[in-house]
Amino acid sequence: MNDWDFLKKANEIWKGEFNPEKQFKELDEIDEIKALRAYNNSAENLKNCEPFEQMNQKFILLQNQYGNSFNELYKDIDKKICRREYAKGGLGFHRGYYSPSMMDLVVGGVNRGRLLKRLPKNNNYNYEYLFDAQDNLICVHDYGINSTHKPVSTELFVYQEDKVLSLEFYYYENISLHFISECQYENKRLIRYESARCNLFYGGSGCTEINVETYEYTNDLLQSFCWYRYNPSMRTLTQEKFIFNRDEEGYLSTYVTKQLGGFKPKTKFESGEDIYNVRVKRKR
């Protein structure tokens, strides 16, 4: 079965009356799905997933440690604020304009939004960033598209030498820890960014998804980054590396992608190394 046959078969399965049991059974009959399930249970995949499963356990411990700490972390914020910034857009990106992720370089439709020069009179902004006297980001209010302009979530930070832990709490019926990230720095350069979607306080057993980005630099300029996405419940791991080229002015211009490991579906489209255009204009 080639790529188009696979898509056609999947489309046929999900048409008509919704019958989850029947449709999932039929979906399991697709050869590529069988191959993926077999690979997920293989010794190779389980070995590759080991460090990410350890990371999953680390984030579960962090959820237990900080899950009920919103009031404690937030109580002195007002006394520490020295300046504020506001941003519009960037809602599809963790933390909007100040997101640590580099994925906007390679993924279309993902952007950081833009900083506003002043506070809009009509409160037409999506993010509010609070900084302390050392210019550290200490709090982020995410307003989403809420017409009442009350925060959808608040992100708080714990600074630990060369690491910064962030904890994002959502305002549902109760204030719940929803998202955790950790940034690791070396000589003030970001070298690793981990993030996890929490499910412990929504009736789950841990994390629904873990993402990791690691960065390589040459002369303080980004050369490449690796991206790993891990699903703990299914033990699936995506591993890719993005290697960049620059134009004459030093801006990131194009990149190539390498799959670092994991499941490789058989297709009839076996091509060489494809070159893609960088999505945003950036030097670092």
C-alpha positions as CSV (number, residue, x, y, z in Angstrom):
1,M,0.0,0.0,0.0
2,N,1.4,3.4,-1.0
3,D,0.8,6.8,0.6
4,W,-2.3,7.6,-1.4
5,D,-3.8,4.2,-0.8
6,F,-3.3,4.6,2.9
7,L,-4.9,8.0,3.0
8,K,-7.8,6.8,0.9
9,K,-8.4,3.7,3.1
10,A,-8.3,5.8,6.3
11,N,-10.7,8.3,4.8
12,E,-13.1,5.5,3.9
13,I,-13.0,4.1,7.4
14,W,-13.9,7.4,9.0
15,K,-16.8,8.2,6.7
16,G,-20.4,7.5,7.5
17,E,-21.9,6.6,10.9
18,F,-19.5,7.0,13.8
19,N,-18.8,3.5,15.2
20,P,-15.5,3.7,17.2
21,E,-15.1,0.0,17.8
22,K,-15.7,-1.0,14.2
23,Q,-13.6,1.9,12.8
24,F,-10.6,1.3,15.1
25,K,-10.7,-2.4,14.2
26,E,-10.6,-1.6,10.5
27,L,-7.9,1.0,11.0
28,D,-5.8,-1.7,12.7
29,E,-5.9,-3.8,9.5
30,I,-3.9,-1.2,7.6
31,D,-0.4,-2.6,7.1
32,E,1.3,0.6,8.1
33,I,-0.6,0.7,11.4
34,K,0.3,-2.9,12.1
35,A,4.0,-2.1,11.4
36,L,3.9,1.0,13.7
37,R,2.3,-1.0,16.5
38,A,4.9,-3.7,16.1
39,Y,7.8,-1.2,16.1
40,N,6.4,0.5,19.3
41,N,6.6,-2.8,21.1
42,S,10.1,-3.6,19.8
43,A,13.2,-3.7,22.0
44,E,14.7,-1.0,19.8
45,N,11.9,1.5,20.5
46,L,11.6,0.7,24.2
47,K,15.4,1.3,24.6
48,N,15.1,4.6,22.7
49,C,12.2,5.6,24.9
50,E,14.0,4.9,28.2
51,P,15.5,8.4,28.7
52,F,12.1,10.0,27.8
53,E,10.2,7.7,30.2
54,Q,12.6,8.8,32.9
55,M,11.8,12.4,31.9
56,N,8.1,11.5,32.2
57,Q,8.7,10.3,35.7
58,K,10.6,13.6,36.5
59,F,7.6,15.7,35.3
60,I,5.2,13.5,37.3
61,L,7.3,14.4,40.4
62,L,7.2,18.1,39.5
63,Q,3.4,17.9,39.1
64,N,3.1,16.4,42.5
65,Q,5.6,19.0,44.0
66,Y,4.1,22.1,42.4
67,G,0.5,21.1,41.6
68,N,-1.0,23.1,44.5
69,S,1.7,25.8,44.8
70,F,0.0,28.6,42.7
71,N,-0.9,30.8,45.7
72,E,2.6,30.4,47.2
73,L,4.4,31.2,44.0
74,Y,2.1,34.1,43.1
75,K,1.8,35.9,46.4
76,D,4.8,38.3,46.1
77,I,4.6,38.9,42.4
78,D,3.2,42.4,42.6
79,K,6.1,43.5,44.9
80,K,8.7,42.2,42.4
81,I,7.3,43.8,39.2
82,C,9.5,46.5,37.7
83,R,8.1,46.6,34.2
84,R,5.4,45.1,31.9
85,E,5.2,44.2,28.2
86,Y,2.3,43.3,26.1
87,A,2.0,41.2,23.0
88,K,-0.6,40.4,20.3
89,G,-0.8,37.1,18.6
90,G,1.3,34.0,19.1
91,L,-1.5,32.0,20.7
92,G,-0.4,28.8,19.1
93,F,3.0,29.0,20.8
94,H,3.9,28.3,24.4
95,R,4.4,31.8,26.0
96,G,3.8,33.6,22.7
97,Y,6.5,36.2,21.8
98,Y,8.9,34.9,24.4
99,S,8.6,31.2,23.7
100,P,11.9,29.4,24.0
101,S,11.0,27.0,21.2
102,M,12.6,27.3,17.7
103,M,9.8,25.4,16.0
104,D,8.5,28.6,14.3
105,L,11.6,28.4,12.1
106,V,10.4,25.2,10.5
107,V,6.6,24.9,11.1
108,G,4.1,27.0,9.1
109,G,1.3,28.7,10.8
110,V,3.2,28.9,14.2
111,N,4.4,32.4,15.1
112,R,5.4,34.4,18.2
113,G,3.1,37.3,17.5
114,R,4.5,40.8,18.1
115,L,5.3,43.1,21.1
116,L,3.2,46.2,21.4
117,K,4.9,49.6,21.9
118,R,2.3,50.7,24.5
119,L,-0.7,49.3,26.4
120,P,-3.7,49.4,24.1
121,K,-6.6,51.6,25.3
122,N,-9.0,48.8,24.4
123,N,-7.0,46.1,26.2
124,N,-6.6,44.4,22.8
125,Y,-3.7,42.1,23.6
126,N,-3.1,38.4,24.3
127,Y,-0.1,38.2,26.6
128,E,1.1,40.3,29.5
129,Y,4.8,39.8,30.5
130,L,6.0,40.9,34.0
131,F,9.7,41.4,34.7
132,D,11.7,42.0,38.0
133,A,14.5,44.4,38.8
134,Q,17.1,42.0,37.2
135,D,15.0,41.9,34.0
136,N,14.0,38.3,34.7
137,L,10.6,37.2,33.3
138,I,8.7,36.3,36.5
139,C,5.1,36.0,35.3
140,V,3.1,35.6,32.1
141,H,-0.6,36.2,31.8
142,D,-2.2,34.5,28.8
143,Y,-5.6,36.0,27.9
144,G,-6.3,33.9,24.9
145,I,-9.3,35.2,23.0
146,N,-11.3,35.8,26.2
147,S,-13.7,38.7,25.6
148,T,-13.9,39.5,29.3
149,H,-10.1,39.9,29.3
150,K,-9.5,37.7,32.3
151,P,-6.4,35.5,32.1
152,V,-6.9,32.0,30.8
153,S,-3.7,30.9,32.4
154,T,-0.8,32.3,34.4
155,E,2.8,31.1,34.0
156,L,5.2,31.4,37.0
157,F,8.9,30.8,37.1
158,V,11.5,29.1,39.4
159,Y,15.1,30.2,38.7
160,Q,17.7,27.6,39.5
161,E,21.3,28.6,38.5
162,D,21.6,27.6,34.9
163,K,18.0,26.3,34.6
164,V,14.6,28.0,34.6
165,L,11.5,26.0,35.5
166,S,8.1,27.3,34.4
167,L,4.7,26.3,35.7
168,E,1.6,27.2,33.8
169,F,-1.7,27.2,35.8
170,Y,-5.0,27.2,34.0
171,Y,-8.2,28.8,35.5
172,Y,-10.9,26.2,35.2
173,E,-13.2,25.2,38.1
174,N,-10.0,25.1,40.1
175,I,-6.5,26.5,39.4
176,S,-4.7,23.5,37.9
177,L,-1.2,22.9,36.7
178,H,-1.5,22.3,33.0
179,F,2.0,22.8,31.4
180,I,5.6,22.5,32.7
181,S,8.7,23.6,30.9
182,E,12.4,23.7,31.8
183,C,15.1,25.7,30.0
184,Q,18.8,24.9,30.4
185,Y,21.4,27.5,29.6
186,E,25.2,27.4,29.0
187,N,27.1,30.7,29.0
188,K,23.6,32.4,28.8
189,R,22.8,30.5,25.6
190,L,19.7,28.2,25.6
191,I,20.9,24.7,24.9
192,R,17.9,22.6,25.9
193,Y,14.2,23.2,26.2
194,E,11.8,20.6,27.7
195,S,8.1,20.8,28.0
196,A,5.3,18.6,29.2
197,R,1.5,18.7,29.1
198,C,0.2,17.6,32.5
199,N,-2.7,15.3,33.0
200,L,-2.2,14.3,36.6
201,F,-4.7,16.9,37.9
202,Y,-7.3,16.1,35.3
203,G,-7.8,12.5,36.2
204,G,-4.8,11.2,34.3
205,S,-1.6,9.4,35.4
206,G,1.1,11.8,34.3
207,C,2.0,13.6,31.0
208,T,0.1,13.4,27.8
209,E,3.0,14.6,25.7
210,I,6.7,15.6,26.2
211,N,8.7,17.7,23.8
212,V,12.4,18.3,23.8
213,E,14.5,20.7,21.7
214,T,18.4,20.7,21.9
215,Y,20.4,23.4,20.2
216,E,23.9,23.5,18.6
217,Y,25.7,26.8,17.9
218,T,28.7,28.0,15.9
219,N,30.2,31.3,16.9
220,D,27.1,32.0,19.1
221,L,24.8,31.5,16.0
222,L,22.3,28.7,15.8
223,Q,23.6,25.9,13.6
224,S,21.0,23.2,14.1
225,F,18.5,21.8,16.6
226,C,17.1,18.4,17.4
227,W,13.4,17.9,18.2
228,Y,12.0,14.9,20.1
229,R,8.3,14.3,20.8
230,Y,7.3,11.5,23.2
231,N,3.9,10.1,23.9
232,P,4.1,8.2,27.2
233,S,0.9,6.3,26.9
234,M,1.7,4.9,23.5
235,R,5.5,4.8,23.8
236,T,5.9,6.6,20.5
237,L,9.0,8.8,19.9
238,T,9.6,11.2,17.0
239,Q,13.2,12.2,16.5
240,E,14.3,14.8,14.0
241,K,17.2,17.2,13.4
242,F,17.0,20.5,11.5
243,I,20.3,21.8,10.0
244,F,20.4,25.4,8.8
245,N,22.1,27.4,6.1
246,R,22.5,31.2,6.1
247,D,22.4,33.8,3.4
248,E,25.0,36.5,2.6
249,E,23.6,38.8,5.3
250,G,23.9,36.0,7.9
251,Y,20.2,35.3,8.2
252,L,18.9,31.8,8.5
253,S,17.7,30.9,5.0
254,T,17.2,27.2,4.3
255,Y,17.4,24.0,6.2
256,V,17.4,20.2,5.7
257,T,15.8,17.6,7.9
258,K,17.2,14.3,9.1
259,Q,15.2,11.6,10.9
260,L,17.4,10.5,13.8
261,G,15.8,7.2,14.5
262,G,12.5,5.5,15.1
263,F,9.8,4.1,12.9
264,K,10.2,4.7,9.1
265,P,7.1,3.8,7.1
266,K,7.7,2.2,3.7
267,T,6.6,4.5,0.8
268,K,7.2,4.7,-2.9
269,F,8.4,8.3,-2.4
270,E,12.1,7.7,-1.5
271,S,13.8,11.0,-2.3
272,G,17.1,12.5,-1.5
273,E,17.8,15.3,1.0
274,D,15.1,18.0,0.5
275,I,15.9,21.7,1.2
276,Y,13.2,23.9,2.8
277,N,13.0,27.6,3.4
278,V,13.2,29.0,6.9
279,R,9.8,30.4,7.9
280,V,10.9,33.6,9.7
281,K,13.7,36.1,9.4
282,R,16.2,35.6,12.2
283,K,20.0,35.4,12.7
284,R,20.1,33.7,16.1
